[in-house]
Structure formats: structure tokens, C-alpha cells
Amino acid sequence: MSVEGGLKCVKYLLFFFNFIFWLCGLAMIIVGVLVQVVVNNTLVIKNASASSAPIVIIAVGVIVFFIAFFGCCGAWKESYCMVTMFSILLSLIVIVEIGAAIAGYVFRGNLKGIVQTSLNEMVNKYNNGSKELKATVDKLQESLKCCGMNSSSDWKGKFGPNKTDVPDSCCVNVTAKCGKGTMTNPTKVHQTGCETFVEQQLKTNIMWVIVAALVIAFLQIMGIVFACLLMRGIRSGYEVM
């Protein structure tokens, strides 16, 4: 009788954890999308590893979202096959999540070089670049209140007819032609480059991806344990209702 009661408790715990997994899957999708948006909108990074971690998190979130529903049905109906499949799929998901966390950590360590290369390319191609590129650079400099990669001097000879011209998005108060001849004027143009701001922003968002992946993986491991206990009980022929 005590075993029956214990398995009944495991059944409801597994059902509860699957509901938590369902919420975690939704959270992973949201976190992954937000980080992906930040990576794509903050600057144009052509390195594939820049968006690999958030993309993996989004994909895993979608899968977890549906597996959690599958696990809830298996626990409620006490189906050995469904609970077994749920346990196997969840184990694979945990491995993928840990891999995504490792990939995010590795990318985080290489972030400085990638940001430098991307920003330098954007500054060099600004004059002859597409409207999308110019809009991205302007949005970046205006929102982060920065100018160039390392400083406003990065624009020397790369924008406008004069060597002291900078894009208007560099200005403290953005108005038409405010950047004309004001490169080294700290009262009119931001003197600090964007590299530090971009790097810090991306590191913060990638860290959220890593933390989310590890926390959810830990909760899922607990779910796998409960699933195994319920599988053992069902296989032994105990009635848990």
C-alpha cells in the first residue's frame, strides 16, 4: 500500500514537472528569440557561431514545449511506452541544452574579436553600403550613444567630404548635418567607440541563454528521474490510481 501511495505521488509529481517543463519550453523560446533579435539588430555579425546558441535554444524550446505535453499524457494515462519515450526524448534534449550552453560559453570568449571585425567592416562600408547597413549603424550609435568602433576618430576620411565629418547618429543631440566637422568635439559628438558597449550587451544576453539552458536542464533531469520511477512502478504492475 505504501508503494502504491508512493507511486501515486510520483505520478502527480511527474505531471506537475511536465507542466513546469511546458512553461520552461515557452521561456526558452522567448529568451532565444530575444537574444537572436539583439544579435541581429545590434550589428551585422557574419560569424555563424554568433547566433548558433540562441537558435538551438529556440529549437529546443519548441521541442520541449511539445514533449512536455506528451509527458503529461503519459503520466496521466500511466502508459509505460509514452513515459519511456518521454524519458528518452528528454534525455536527448538535456544533452543538446548542455551542448548549447557550452557553445554559448565558447562564443562568449571569442566575442571581442568577432565584434571588432564586424564593427570595423561596418564603418568601412558605411558610405557605399546598403540602406539596411547604414540604418543598422545609425541605430547602433544612436541607441548606445557611441561613435565608431574605438572612438569617433574611426570615421576619419570614411564619411563626408571633410576628414572631420561623422554620421549624424554620432551626435549628442541628433539633428540634420550635426556631425559635419564635429568629430573631436565632445560637446556635440560622442567620443567613445561602440565596441565595449556592444560586447557587454551581447555577453549579458548570451549569459542569459547559458543560465536558462543549465537551469532548465537541471529541472529536466529531475523529471527524467521521476519518469524512471513511474516506469518501474508501471512495469511492476502496481496500480497507481
HELIX and SHEET records of a PDB file:
HELIX    1   1 SER A    2  THR A   42  1                                  41    
HELIX    2   2 SER A   49  LYS A   77  1                                  29    
HELIX    3   3 TYR A   80  GLY A  109  1                                  30    
HELIX    4   4 LEU A  111  LYS A  125  1                                  15    
HELIX    5   5 LYS A  131  LEU A  144  1                                  14    
HELIX    6   6 SER A  152  TRP A  155  5                                   4    
HELIX    7   7 ASP A  168  CYS A  170  5                                   3    
HELIX    8   8 GLU A  195  ARG A  235  1                                  41    
END                                                                             
